[in-house]
Amino acid sequence: MIASIIQAVALFAVTNIDDIIVLALFFARGAKQRNTTRTILLGQYLGFFGILVITAVASYGAVTLLPAEAIPYFGLIPLALGIKAAWDSIRGEDDDDTGEGKSITLPTVAAVTFANGGDNIGVYVPVFVSNSLPVVIVYCVVFLVLVTVLVLLARFIATRPGIGEWLERSDRYLFPLVLIALGVVILVKGHAFGI
């Protein structure tokens, strides 16, 4: 059991380390918004739960919800959100003149988390298939505990003096850029549209 927990921690770290940047930008974007941590945490859990459901279903062949060829098209979600954020920034709709910060919504966090999980699904399916159900359950429990750790780590990074201020100042450009880049990387890595 200890070996399974260690393997699950390592697997989670490898497949989710890139989320720290996106989550830190979410924290910067919602710095002055009430309940930012709760919104990001719940959104991350919702998106990650979707990843686990797709992985479990694909692993055990109960129902094929999505063919493997569809997973790269998840990149369209952060790409569209990034384009919208860039458009809002150009039009000045994301300006923080109210002092309340920019809006972070649970559906946005969940969608970005889920879209960024294509590589997770690709890695988790063979691991789930090659292990017994009790081991898979251990993996899932460890993953779900580590979601909180990941969010708190991103919050810690985003709130460090200097880093937090820089992220808030740069958020207008970084947030759309990171989402667009994330979408493009997911599409290209998965050879979507024959790329």
C-alpha positions as CSV (number, residue, x, y, z in Angstrom):
1,M,0.0,0.0,0.0
2,I,2.8,2.4,0.8
3,A,4.4,1.7,-2.6
4,S,1.1,2.5,-4.3
5,I,0.8,5.8,-2.4
6,I,4.3,6.8,-3.3
7,Q,3.7,5.9,-7.0
8,A,0.4,7.9,-6.9
9,V,2.1,11.0,-5.5
10,A,4.9,10.8,-8.2
11,L,2.3,10.2,-10.9
12,F,0.2,13.2,-9.8
13,A,3.3,15.4,-9.5
14,V,4.5,14.6,-13.0
15,T,1.0,15.0,-14.6
16,N,-0.1,18.2,-12.7
17,I,3.0,20.3,-12.2
18,D,2.0,22.5,-15.2
19,D,-1.2,23.4,-13.4
20,I,0.7,25.4,-10.8
21,I,1.2,28.2,-13.3
22,V,-2.4,28.3,-14.5
23,L,-3.6,28.1,-10.9
24,A,-1.3,30.9,-9.8
25,L,-2.7,33.1,-12.6
26,F,-6.2,32.3,-11.4
27,F,-5.2,33.5,-7.9
28,A,-3.6,36.6,-9.3
29,R,-6.8,37.3,-11.4
30,G,-9.1,36.9,-8.4
31,A,-6.8,38.5,-5.8
32,K,-9.3,40.9,-4.5
33,Q,-12.4,38.8,-5.1
34,R,-14.1,37.1,-2.2
35,N,-13.9,33.3,-1.9
36,T,-11.2,33.0,-4.6
37,T,-9.5,30.1,-2.9
38,R,-12.8,28.2,-2.5
39,T,-13.8,28.9,-6.1
40,I,-10.5,27.7,-7.5
41,L,-10.4,24.7,-5.2
42,L,-13.9,23.6,-6.1
43,G,-13.3,24.3,-9.8
44,Q,-10.1,22.2,-9.7
45,Y,-11.9,19.4,-7.9
46,L,-14.8,19.5,-10.4
47,G,-12.4,19.4,-13.4
48,F,-10.2,16.7,-11.9
49,F,-13.2,14.6,-11.0
50,G,-14.2,14.7,-14.7
51,I,-10.7,13.6,-15.6
52,L,-11.0,10.6,-13.1
53,V,-14.4,9.6,-14.4
54,I,-13.2,9.6,-18.0
55,T,-10.1,7.7,-17.0
56,A,-12.1,5.1,-15.0
57,V,-14.6,4.6,-17.7
58,A,-12.0,4.3,-20.4
59,S,-9.8,2.0,-18.2
60,Y,-12.6,-0.5,-17.5
61,G,-14.3,-0.3,-20.9
62,A,-17.8,0.1,-19.4
63,V,-18.7,2.7,-21.9
64,T,-16.6,4.5,-24.4
65,L,-17.6,8.1,-23.7
66,L,-14.9,9.6,-25.9
67,P,-12.6,8.1,-28.5
68,A,-8.9,8.7,-27.9
69,E,-8.9,11.0,-31.0
70,A,-11.3,13.4,-29.2
71,I,-9.1,14.1,-26.2
72,P,-6.7,16.6,-28.1
73,Y,-9.8,18.7,-29.0
74,F,-10.1,19.6,-25.3
75,G,-7.4,22.2,-26.2
76,L,-10.2,24.2,-27.8
77,I,-11.6,25.0,-24.3
78,P,-8.5,26.9,-22.9
79,L,-7.9,28.4,-26.4
80,A,-11.4,29.8,-26.5
81,L,-11.2,31.1,-22.9
82,G,-7.8,32.7,-23.6
83,I,-9.1,34.4,-26.8
84,K,-12.1,35.7,-24.8
85,A,-9.8,36.9,-22.0
86,A,-7.5,38.6,-24.6
87,W,-10.5,40.2,-26.3
88,D,-11.8,41.5,-22.9
89,S,-8.4,42.8,-22.1
90,I,-8.1,44.7,-25.4
91,R,-11.6,46.2,-25.0
92,G,-10.7,47.1,-21.4
93,E,-13.5,44.9,-19.9
94,D,-11.1,43.3,-17.5
95,D,-9.8,46.5,-16.0
96,D,-9.7,46.5,-12.3
97,D,-11.0,50.0,-11.6
98,T,-13.5,48.8,-9.0
99,G,-10.8,47.5,-6.7
100,E,-12.7,44.2,-6.5
101,G,-10.4,42.2,-8.7
102,K,-11.3,40.2,-11.8
103,S,-13.9,37.5,-11.8
104,I,-12.9,33.9,-11.4
105,T,-15.7,31.5,-11.9
106,L,-16.0,27.9,-10.9
107,P,-17.0,26.7,-14.4
108,T,-13.9,28.5,-15.9
109,V,-11.5,26.8,-13.5
110,A,-13.2,23.4,-14.0
111,A,-13.1,23.7,-17.7
112,V,-9.5,24.7,-17.8
113,T,-8.6,21.9,-15.4
114,F,-10.5,19.3,-17.4
115,A,-9.1,20.5,-20.7
116,N,-5.6,20.4,-19.4
117,G,-6.2,16.9,-18.2
118,G,-5.9,15.2,-21.6
119,D,-2.3,14.1,-20.8
120,N,-3.5,12.9,-17.4
121,I,-6.1,10.7,-19.0
122,G,-3.5,9.3,-21.4
123,V,-1.1,8.5,-18.6
124,Y,-3.7,7.3,-16.0
125,V,-5.6,4.8,-18.3
126,P,-2.6,2.4,-18.7
127,V,-1.8,2.7,-15.0
128,F,-5.4,2.0,-14.0
129,V,-5.7,-0.9,-16.4
130,S,-2.5,-2.5,-15.1
131,N,-3.5,-2.4,-11.4
132,S,-6.2,-4.0,-9.3
133,L,-9.3,-2.1,-8.2
134,P,-8.1,-1.5,-4.6
135,V,-4.8,0.0,-5.9
136,V,-6.7,2.2,-8.4
137,I,-8.9,3.4,-5.5
138,V,-5.7,4.3,-3.5
139,Y,-4.5,6.2,-6.5
140,C,-7.7,8.2,-6.8
141,V,-7.8,9.0,-3.1
142,V,-4.2,10.2,-3.2
143,F,-4.9,12.3,-6.3
144,L,-7.9,13.9,-4.7
145,V,-6.0,14.8,-1.5
146,L,-3.2,16.2,-3.7
147,V,-5.6,18.5,-5.6
148,T,-5.9,20.5,-2.4
149,V,-2.1,20.5,-1.9
150,L,-1.6,21.7,-5.5
151,V,-4.1,24.6,-5.1
152,L,-2.6,25.7,-1.8
153,L,0.9,25.5,-3.4
154,A,-0.2,27.7,-6.3
155,R,-1.8,30.1,-3.8
156,F,1.4,30.2,-1.8
157,I,3.4,31.0,-4.9
158,A,0.9,33.6,-6.1
159,T,0.8,35.4,-2.8
160,R,4.6,35.8,-2.3
161,P,5.7,39.4,-2.1
162,G,6.9,40.5,-5.4
163,I,5.5,37.5,-7.3
164,G,1.9,38.3,-6.3
165,E,2.2,41.9,-7.3
166,W,4.0,41.0,-10.6
167,L,1.3,38.4,-11.4
168,E,-1.4,41.0,-10.7
169,R,0.2,43.6,-12.9
170,S,1.0,41.1,-15.7
171,D,-2.3,39.2,-15.4
172,R,-4.0,41.2,-18.1
173,Y,-1.5,39.8,-20.6
174,L,-0.3,36.6,-19.0
175,F,-3.7,35.0,-18.3
176,P,-4.9,35.1,-21.9
177,L,-1.4,34.2,-23.2
178,V,-1.1,31.1,-20.9
179,L,-4.6,29.9,-21.8
180,I,-4.0,30.3,-25.5
181,A,-0.6,28.6,-25.3
182,L,-2.1,25.8,-23.2
183,G,-4.8,25.3,-25.8
184,V,-2.4,25.3,-28.7
185,V,0.0,22.8,-26.9
186,I,-2.9,20.4,-26.2
187,L,-4.1,20.6,-29.8
188,V,-0.6,20.2,-31.3
189,K,0.5,17.4,-28.9
190,G,-2.6,15.5,-29.7
191,H,-2.3,16.1,-33.5
192,A,-5.8,17.7,-33.6
193,F,-6.9,18.9,-37.0
194,G,-4.0,16.9,-38.5
195,I,-1.4,19.2,-37.0
